[in-house]
Amino acid sequence: MFKRVFKNYGFPLILLISIIIGSLIGVIFKDKATVLEPFGKVFINMLFVIVIPLVFSTIAGSIANMGSLKRLGKIFKYMLLIFIITSFMASVFMLLGVLIFKPSASIVESYEYTKESINIGEQIVSMLTVNDFSNLLSKSNMLPLIIFSILFGFSVRLCQKEAKGIARGLVSLSHVMLKMINLIMYYAPIGLCAYFASLVGTYGPELIGSYAKSFILYLIMALLYYIIFYSLYAYMSYKKKGIKVFYRHILLSTITSLGTCSSLASLPANISTCEEMQLPKDVSEVVLPIGATIHMEGSSMASILKIAFLFSIFGRSFSGVSDLLIALVVAVLSGVVMSGIPGGGLIGEMLIVSLYSFPTRAFPMIATIGWLVDAPATCLNVVGDIPSTMLVSKMVDDET
């Protein structure tokens, strides 16, 4: 029994223990614990470095070697449908939470916010394209890289005989990247321990204050969403077997997302998790990289909290039908569209303030909320891609 538990959860539990140890070091030594920060940054940087070749090889290789372009069309169709529906469900769930347990805070502002001029048209262009090939090799331009990888994979697939070597090479490259991930993860316990020691040592005291109620509310709602909705999605995919497989393998992705606070840095863990769950590779290798960029259920929930938080602070009633509908639209946009735009978080916050006619001093308030809920929001953003992949796999296989 112990061997089976350790086989399934051994490494994630080691990571969890390392995070707890790091947090305790941060609490005990406070700002002195920042001396460990470089060891944590080494781990985070290694994950970021591998993301670019991993995304390119998995997406392009999966498309180039796919037996049926019709199947690929089904994957994209159901993927976008699932992304929108799950983000909407997350937004509605959080909306119910803030309506029942109204977030409130007493804020004393200590700094000014300078509004930046943002051209939406330019942001859309930046979201989809770059003006130089070298710019594709940056984690800041993930959507252009994904679009390039899709087009490259299609081109290889359409060339058929002439590009068989390239198709096989892409698959080989993806295997090499996955093996590199396994090697990097050996350093994870040290890296995460150091990272959390520095994080807690630097910011721990600031977590206690007027934002505590909102943070606790988000934490509770995020936990409930994780348990209820991800169990539901897993059950809808493969019944009881789906729930069993999901919870048996999800711990690595959960801990990695909490430890890195980055969807991109957690992508290797998600790919490894789906591989262990034996989900179709042609589905997971398309859904996961794209989901890491434009599927953010946690961000949708955070948007609802930010809106309700501002209404509470400024003494306005958050109950009108138009206010609630606008909140849902903004939340879904934040989770599916703006998450892929450079500076999308800023655009979403500007949209909230302008649509509801809040004063400019509201910007730093919701920026603080975003920082506070970053870890649990990232966890939902990352883990949510797994049941979404399960749903897409089920729907594609049922139609085939």
C-alpha positions as MATLAB code, in Angstrom:
seq = 'MFKRVFKNYGFPLILLISIIIGSLIGVIFKDKATVLEPFGKVFINMLFVIVIPLVFSTIAGSIANMGSLKRLGKIFKYMLLIFIITSFMASVFMLLGVLIFKPSASIVESYEYTKESINIGEQIVSMLTVNDFSNLLSKSNMLPLIIFSILFGFSVRLCQKEAKGIARGLVSLSHVMLKMINLIMYYAPIGLCAYFASLVGTYGPELIGSYAKSFILYLIMALLYYIIFYSLYAYMSYKKKGIKVFYRHILLSTITSLGTCSSLASLPANISTCEEMQLPKDVSEVVLPIGATIHMEGSSMASILKIAFLFSIFGRSFSGVSDLLIALVVAVLSGVVMSGIPGGGLIGEMLIVSLYSFPTRAFPMIATIGWLVDAPATCLNVVGDIPSTMLVSKMVDDET';
ca = [
       0.000    0.000    0.000;
       2.780    2.435    1.010;
       4.782    1.634   -2.140;
       1.766    2.321   -4.346;
       1.061    5.635   -2.614;
       4.704    6.666   -2.863;
       4.794    5.688   -6.552;
       1.818    7.938   -7.346;
       2.488   10.809   -4.939;
       6.106   10.448   -3.799;
       7.728   13.192   -5.846;
       4.846   15.713   -5.507;
       4.904   15.129   -1.729;
       8.645   15.808   -1.698;
       7.947   19.076   -3.525;
       5.199   19.952   -1.029;
       7.517   19.266    1.913;
      10.217   21.422    0.323;
       7.731   24.295   -0.071;
       6.673   23.977    3.593;
      10.308   23.964    4.710;
      11.015   27.007    2.545;
       7.995   28.847    3.959;
       9.106   28.104    7.525;
      12.583   29.416    6.714;
      10.955   32.602    5.397;
       8.828   33.015    8.529;
      11.762   32.427   10.877;
      14.474   34.421    9.117;
      12.218   36.997    7.393;
      14.105   39.253    4.951;
      17.368   37.404    5.650;
      15.871   34.451    3.763;
      16.211   36.430    0.507;
      19.810   35.195    0.366;
      18.297   31.953   -1.010;
      16.475   33.719   -3.851;
      19.123   32.943   -6.539;
      18.677   29.190   -5.990;
      14.946   29.566   -6.607;
      15.415   31.765   -9.659;
      17.710   29.150  -11.221;
      14.840   26.631  -11.152;
      12.246   29.089  -12.499;
      14.602   30.232  -15.271;
      15.324   26.655  -16.361;
      11.576   26.021  -16.718;
      11.103   29.216  -18.718;
      14.007   28.398  -21.028;
      12.579   25.012  -21.958;
       9.067   26.356  -22.634;
       9.803   27.757  -26.131;
      11.243   24.580  -27.721;
       8.698   22.486  -25.827;
       5.702   24.428  -27.157;
       7.059   24.482  -30.718;
       7.976   20.793  -30.877;
       4.792   19.492  -29.226;
       2.304   21.577  -31.243;
       4.097   21.423  -34.612;
       5.020   17.763  -34.150;
       1.510   16.750  -33.133;
      -0.076   18.484  -36.130;
       2.594   17.331  -38.608;
       2.162   13.685  -37.613;
      -1.610   13.692  -37.183;
      -3.242   11.099  -39.358;
      -6.380   13.122  -40.035;
      -6.730   16.877  -40.485;
     -10.428   16.383  -39.833;
      -9.578   15.166  -36.321;
      -7.431   18.247  -35.786;
     -10.365   20.464  -36.750;
     -12.506   18.696  -34.168;
      -9.854   19.225  -31.491;
      -9.737   22.980  -32.132;
     -13.526   23.264  -32.274;
     -14.131   21.500  -28.972;
     -11.106   23.108  -27.317;
     -12.392   26.649  -27.884;
     -15.904   25.619  -26.822;
     -14.624   24.055  -23.588;
     -12.372   27.031  -22.827;
     -15.266   29.495  -23.083;
     -17.736   27.340  -21.135;
     -15.351   26.544  -18.278;
     -14.281   30.198  -17.951;
     -17.953   31.209  -17.851;
     -18.728   28.600  -15.192;
     -15.796   29.808  -13.073;
     -17.014   33.406  -13.381;
     -20.593   32.531  -12.379;
     -19.373   30.476   -9.428;
     -17.227   33.331   -8.123;
     -20.054   35.799   -8.720;
     -22.299   33.765   -6.433;
     -19.562   33.773   -3.817;
     -19.071   37.552   -3.765;
     -22.827   38.176   -3.743;
     -23.233   35.975   -0.665;
     -20.020   36.975    1.133;
     -19.417   40.584    0.167;
     -15.679   41.430    0.170;
     -14.825   44.605    2.018;
     -11.684   46.448    2.987;
     -10.466   49.663    4.574;
      -7.745   50.903    2.249;
      -5.256   53.678    2.924;
      -3.541   54.538   -0.347;
       0.161   55.240   -0.188;
       0.987   55.721   -3.840;
      -0.415   57.214   -7.032;
      -1.289   55.403  -10.239;
      -0.326   56.868  -13.582;
      -2.688   55.835  -16.337;
      -0.943   54.563  -19.446;
      -2.251   55.126  -22.932;
      -2.902   51.801  -24.628;
      -3.907   51.377  -28.250;
      -6.206   48.350  -28.394;
      -5.522   47.812  -32.109;
      -1.782   47.649  -31.499;
      -2.334   45.273  -28.611;
      -4.306   42.898  -30.848;
      -1.533   42.985  -33.468;
       1.051   42.290  -30.738;
      -1.115   39.479  -29.439;
      -1.105   37.627  -32.761;
       2.165   38.552  -34.475;
       5.758   39.734  -34.065;
       7.807   41.762  -36.538;
      10.926   39.587  -36.395;
      11.509   35.838  -36.217;
      13.869   36.248  -33.267;
      10.993   37.699  -31.230;
       9.234   34.322  -31.431;
      11.960   32.950  -29.162;
      10.553   34.746  -26.113;
       8.050   33.670  -23.497;
       6.537   37.156  -23.819;
       5.213   36.264  -27.295;
       3.548   32.918  -26.690;
       0.493   33.410  -28.916;
       2.586   34.360  -31.979;
       4.766   31.311  -31.275;
       1.712   29.060  -31.017;
       0.280   30.435  -34.277;
       3.657   29.929  -35.989;
       3.879   26.370  -34.606;
       0.379   25.543  -35.870;
       1.139   26.914  -39.349;
       4.498   25.131  -39.424;
       2.878   21.835  -38.403;
       0.187   22.247  -41.063;
       2.832   23.028  -43.691;
       4.841   19.914  -42.798;
       1.651   17.840  -42.826;
       0.634   19.152  -46.256;
       4.082   18.468  -47.740;
       3.674   14.797  -46.760;
       6.474   12.782  -48.466;
       8.866   15.715  -48.878;
       8.775   16.555  -45.150;
       8.619   13.140  -43.510;
      12.066   13.648  -42.011;
      11.028   16.975  -40.477;
       7.860   15.405  -39.035;
       9.881   12.643  -37.399;
      12.432   15.201  -36.200;
       9.738   17.242  -34.459;
       8.536   14.164  -32.584;
      12.104   13.340  -31.598;
      12.649   16.908  -30.413;
       9.519   16.769  -28.245;
      10.779   13.541  -26.637;
      14.138   15.190  -25.924;
      12.380   18.182  -24.330;
      10.311   15.910  -22.099;
      13.479   14.109  -21.012;
      15.038   17.486  -20.180;
      12.008   18.277  -18.038;
      12.608   15.077  -16.069;
      16.214   16.116  -15.470;
      15.284   19.667  -14.424;
      12.692   18.370  -11.970;
      15.436   16.681   -9.938;
      16.419   20.179   -8.864;
      12.819   21.177   -8.100;
      12.842   20.423   -4.324;
      15.850   22.707   -3.799;
      14.562   25.385   -6.163;
      11.058   25.554   -4.706;
      12.336   25.510   -1.133;
      14.624   28.475   -1.845;
      11.970   30.299   -3.861;
       9.352   30.099   -1.116;
      11.832   30.996    1.609;
      12.604   34.228   -0.242;
       8.956   34.893   -1.146;
       7.586   34.457    2.367;
      10.547   36.269    3.885;
       9.921   39.297    1.676;
       6.130   39.526    1.383;
       4.708   37.423    4.201;
       3.811   40.281    6.589;
       2.022   42.189    3.826;
      -0.485   39.362    3.405;
      -2.034   40.323    6.736;
      -4.110   43.454    6.397;
      -7.215   44.949    4.926;
      -7.180   42.547    1.964;
      -7.354   39.441    4.142;
     -11.095   38.877    3.749;
     -10.964   39.029   -0.034;
      -7.970   36.718   -0.122;
      -9.651   34.161    2.156;
     -12.863   34.361    0.131;
     -10.963   33.702   -3.093;
      -9.031   30.862   -1.492;
     -12.222   29.151   -0.323;
     -13.998   29.629   -3.658;
     -10.944   28.412   -5.566;
     -10.745   25.278   -3.417;
     -14.460   24.580   -3.861;
     -14.215   25.136   -7.608;
     -11.210   22.814   -7.776;
     -13.004   20.012   -5.938;
     -16.536   20.402   -7.337;
     -16.073   21.469  -10.942;
     -12.898   19.588  -11.805;
     -14.463   16.445  -10.363;
     -17.558   17.164  -12.478;
     -15.534   17.693  -15.655;
     -13.515   14.531  -14.996;
     -16.747   12.576  -14.422;
     -18.304   13.987  -17.608;
     -15.225   12.797  -19.480;
     -14.736    9.236  -18.249;
     -17.272    8.715  -15.423;
     -15.874    7.406  -12.107;
     -12.683    6.287  -13.803;
     -12.062    9.878  -14.886;
     -12.296   11.173  -11.305;
      -9.995    8.426  -10.047;
      -7.371    9.055  -12.736;
      -7.589   12.839  -12.299;
      -6.905   12.871   -8.555;
      -4.282   10.159   -8.801;
      -2.096   12.262  -11.087;
      -2.997   15.915  -10.506;
      -0.796   16.616   -7.482;
       2.352   17.388   -9.523;
       0.602   20.057  -11.618;
      -1.049   21.517   -8.518;
       2.158   21.857   -6.534;
       4.196   23.104   -9.506;
       1.644   25.822  -10.263;
       1.543   26.953   -6.633;
       5.317   26.917   -6.467;
       6.047   28.776   -9.712;
       2.944   31.025   -9.956;
       3.289   30.724  -13.728;
       1.131   28.887  -16.266;
       4.033   28.694  -18.710;
       6.504   27.387  -16.148;
       3.895   24.763  -15.155;
       3.335   23.597  -18.742;
       6.014   20.869  -18.538;
       4.316   19.448  -15.439;
       0.925   19.472  -17.193;
       2.307   17.663  -20.237;
       3.926   15.072  -17.980;
       0.641   14.661  -16.056;
      -1.432   14.075  -19.207;
       1.153   11.577  -20.407;
       0.833    9.629  -17.146;
      -2.968    9.809  -17.440;
      -2.589    8.277  -20.920;
      -4.703   10.953  -22.601;
      -4.406   11.100  -26.419;
      -1.135   12.864  -27.234;
      -2.507   14.575  -30.327;
      -5.097   16.236  -28.070;
      -2.947   17.085  -25.045;
      -0.064   18.429  -27.136;
      -2.417   20.905  -28.789;
      -4.749   21.818  -25.906;
      -2.156   22.236  -23.135;
       0.224   24.750  -24.786;
      -2.678   26.830  -26.087;
      -4.513   26.511  -22.776;
      -1.444   27.795  -20.940;
      -1.867   31.031  -22.889;
      -5.585   31.634  -23.412;
      -7.439   29.518  -20.832;
      -7.441   31.056  -17.350;
     -10.333   30.045  -15.095;
      -8.525   31.415  -12.059;
      -8.094   34.791  -13.783;
     -11.813   34.876  -14.598;
     -12.633   34.355  -10.929;
     -10.092   37.005   -9.921;
     -11.757   39.536  -12.246;
     -15.100   39.004  -10.520;
     -13.447   39.478   -7.126;
     -11.741   42.704   -8.263;
     -15.046   44.159   -9.470;
     -16.939   43.209   -6.299;
     -14.029   44.480   -4.184;
     -14.176   47.934   -5.777;
     -17.951   48.138   -5.420;
     -17.580   47.310   -1.734;
     -14.771   49.821   -1.125;
     -16.596   52.689   -2.801;
     -19.911   51.865   -1.123;
     -21.787   50.976   -4.311;
     -24.387   48.247   -4.619;
     -23.203   45.342   -6.728;
     -26.621   43.905   -7.561;
     -27.945   45.510  -10.763;
     -28.527   43.169  -13.698;
     -26.382   45.278  -16.037;
     -23.537   45.414  -13.472;
     -23.586   41.639  -13.070;
     -23.734   40.926  -16.817;
     -20.846   43.307  -17.514;
     -18.867   41.585  -14.766;
     -19.403   38.172  -16.402;
     -18.399   39.470  -19.843;
     -15.242   41.121  -18.479;
     -14.360   37.969  -16.516;
     -14.700   35.656  -19.518;
     -12.713   38.082  -21.685;
     -10.021   38.219  -19.008;
      -9.820   34.436  -18.880;
      -9.971   33.610  -22.591;
      -9.005   36.671  -24.641;
      -7.012   39.210  -22.610;
      -4.870   36.537  -20.984;
      -3.119   36.124  -24.329;
      -2.539   39.840  -24.945;
       0.725   41.448  -23.793;
      -0.325   43.663  -20.892;
      -3.725   41.957  -20.878;
      -3.990   42.151  -17.090;
      -3.573   45.925  -17.242;
      -6.147   46.192  -20.026;
      -8.605   44.125  -17.989;
      -8.137   46.339  -14.945;
      -8.514   49.504  -17.026;
     -11.671   48.044  -18.535;
     -13.136   47.365  -15.087;
     -12.442   50.889  -13.833;
     -13.695   52.613  -16.993;
     -16.837   50.501  -17.509;
     -17.984   51.072  -13.922;
     -16.744   54.706  -13.738;
     -14.466   54.200  -10.763;
     -11.855   56.873   -9.984;
      -8.283   56.315  -11.176;
      -7.124   55.548   -7.634;
      -8.967   52.234   -7.994;
      -6.169   50.864  -10.222;
      -3.631   50.082   -7.498;
      -6.383   48.587   -5.351;
      -7.297   45.870   -7.842;
      -3.645   45.424   -8.800;
      -3.039   44.462   -5.164;
      -5.919   42.000   -5.288;
      -4.348   40.437   -8.382;
      -1.055   40.015   -6.558;
      -2.668   38.504   -3.457;
      -4.601   35.811   -5.323;
      -1.836   35.081   -7.833;
      -0.891   31.653   -6.455;
      -4.396   30.082   -6.167;
      -5.457   31.748   -9.447;
      -2.443   30.278  -11.244;
      -3.262   26.891   -9.748;
      -6.753   26.988  -11.268;
      -5.366   28.328  -14.563;
      -2.930   25.414  -14.779;
      -4.933   22.536  -13.329;
      -8.033   23.557  -15.316;
      -6.255   22.633  -18.539;
      -6.175   18.968  -17.465;
      -9.965   18.346  -17.188;
     -10.411   20.513  -20.298;
      -8.065   18.154  -22.137;
     -10.069   15.217  -20.799;
     -13.323   16.756  -22.051;
     -11.889   17.552  -25.479;
     -10.474   14.008  -25.756;
     -13.854   12.500  -24.882;
     -15.802   14.703  -27.309;
     -13.362   14.122  -30.179;
     -13.304   10.353  -29.618;
     -17.114   10.169  -29.391;
     -17.481   11.965  -32.721;
     -14.823    9.876  -34.465;
];
